[in-house]
Amino acid sequence: MKTFTIQEVAEHNSEGERSAWIVVNGLVYDVTAFANEHPGGKKILLKEAGKDATAKFKQFHADSVLTQYGPKLQVGKLVSAIAAVAKPQQVQEAILPAKTKFITGDNYLFGDLAAFCEPSWYQDFYSPYYTDSHRKFRAWIRSWVSQNIVPHGEEWEESAQRHGTYAPHSLWLEAGKAGILRMFCGLDCWGKRDLEKEFGAPPLPMGMRPGEIDYFHELILWDELTVPGVQGVIQGLSTGIAFTMSPILNYANKELQKRVVPELLWGRKRIALMITEPHAGSDVANLQATAKLSDDGKFWIVNGEKKWITNGVWADYFLGALRTGGAGMGGISCILVERVPGVTTRHVWTQGSPLAGTSYVAMEDAKVPVGNLMGELHNGFRIFMQNFNHERWVIVTQCCRGSRLVYQEALHYAHRRKTFGKYLIEHPVIRDKFGQMARQIESTQSWLEVITHQFNNMPKDVQPNRLGGVVALAKLQATRTLEFCAREASQIMGGISYTRGGTGGIVERTYREVRGMAIPGGSEEIMSDAGMRQALKASEGLGARLVPSGVKL
Ligand code: HEM
């Protein structure tokens, strides 16, 4: 990379012959042509030509603006400048002068070092949970995300909002090749199974072997994917596969597994979980869509409507909850519906991102091979229920990082923006807001890690009973924290986060997407009631005798 002195940059101080250069964070940008497109205006930008514009730039933009525009505009760096894209250790050196080093913990710094902007184990706190393997994976996934999601995420979001477009299929193929789609399926469904050997699945990231991965790797995966603040992209990429593969890998017959598992894990084909209907959401036992055996017994004839089916618009397969028997939970089966004649989908516009591909699915006499039944007939309800702990835990990780992200956006903004002659962070009322956010984020993270530790260690057969209530309540805690943080970050950033896109864009979008976390996977009301009931039941199993006999919760 070319290096320049500030005197050399000063010569490029006009649009004319000598062109217009500016310095931000030690990097030199040629903004001559860009000035005409600059969303903040041409003059305001050219006034800074030939100068170090870092302070001015920081008043109006998040550094992420340069992740998007920087590579096209950068011509070099200032001599002896500390590059903004420095490695974490260098950032540490840059931020902490030698005298004020407080490094005592695990001695690993990663990412943003401002208080609570990353989980505490990224900021030199001791932790009993994380090892070198987790640290390596953290760096690997952040780098994958910065190459494959960050450069396009905002553009995809904007295009989806304006034109109803989706992320390109090539993203699935990339994620498949990298082993990420396979990791989405979760340890719950493949644990120590070697899917490469069984189905020709793609290898795991960094050459890891199945037995070397634990739930903390998975936690890091979901957490880091949330970092760019384009949750719609992640919901589009992950939801279908994450919430369907456990039934398929555990209950589908071998022939069906051999056909669908490799194409799904490589990203060639895509899938959606199909439970909710126009008439039934949380009330799963009242589902109405049916599957009836054909006269020759070779097919399921499927009829009915499903709604709010995430990823359904592009799905080749739908893992459906379908009524094969009488009323109630005992009449439901789990069947893989293929996109055959009779199956149609249309986009459902929601409060959240169109990139999730939320859909309405209509099935009219659709014929599905009889072998597409998962497990036993009428046993679908139990299969779907088994999935819930993992699904809710994924939502907790996403909400926890989502809360941290809006906190982080607001915190940096509060150090750039002045009101009444002071930076926002200098106002006690604003610091109080950050304190209230931080305590909730850190509590949620700690609870999440305790639960993750149980996932790693508690015998599998005990987990549904012992953890069901706890995970449900943690989901409630996480979605309330997200809602609170999105609100407080919006209040701090004011008009800038009331505006779509730009500096406050992540906060504005997160605020809109809260319901997309608080309703699916069990609404908050169901989480607190069912969570408490299940937790009490589990405590009875331990020997607690709280409920007088005859009382039914
Ligand atoms: C490489 C340099 C720069 C790039 C790539 C850039 C890019 C952008 C972009 C993309 C926006 C839209 C809002 C957002 O996404 O945050 C914006 C807005 C703006 N920019 Fe820049 N900018 C640069 C330098 C500057 C400089 C040096 C100034 C000087 C003061 C400036 C002043 C503004 C203003 C006032 C806005 C409007 C903010 C608002 O909507 O409230 N920009 N810029």
Residues whose N, C-alpha, C, O or C-beta is under 5 A from the ligand:
A	BS01	HEM	Y29 P39 G40 I44 L45 E48 A53 K56 F57 F60 H61 A62 V65 Y69 G502 T503
